[in-house]
Amino acid sequence: MITGFALVCVNVLDMDQARDFYVGTLGFEVDVDMVQDGFHWLVVHAPAQPEVPLMLVLPGPPVVNGEVARQIQSLVATGYLGPGAFATDDCRATYRELKAKGVEFIEEPEERFYGIDAAFRDPFGNHWRLTQRKRLAP
């Protein structure tokens, strides 16, 4: 039986820029930042959720080569590979905080059936949701 997520992977196009954005701008904490056997391991987590690490991955060798790497990089840049949503207790306040730090929002906070939601992109094009969930009736 699956009991939860052990690791979430997100493709990025530059590891230094990824660290700056996810750690410096979003406030994530670093679990691992090292190179081993030609692979750069950069694993971070949200401060309130260390049990769900986010691995930032550069599409390229040794995992993928040539044309496949270029295709993944192109999809990342378009935002097509949007990985999901980050949780927040106050979407509007977090929106203002991140916008002041230069985060590119593509949708302002809006009331939806599931809560308050906004959308932003990381520096590479990945489309993220910022969601303040409300309790839904069963």
GIGIHU-V783102 format. One record per helix or strand of 3 or more residues. SS is the DSSP state (2 for helix, 1 for strand). FROM is the first residue (numbers start at 1). LEN is the number of residues. If there is no record, write none. Layout:
BEGIN
[[SS/FROM/LEN] [SS/FROM/LEN]]
END
This chain:
BEGIN
[[1/7/6] [2/15/11] [1/29/8] [1/39/7] [1/53/6] [2/66/13] [1/84/4] [2/91/10] [1/104/9] [1/115/7] [1/127/7]]
END
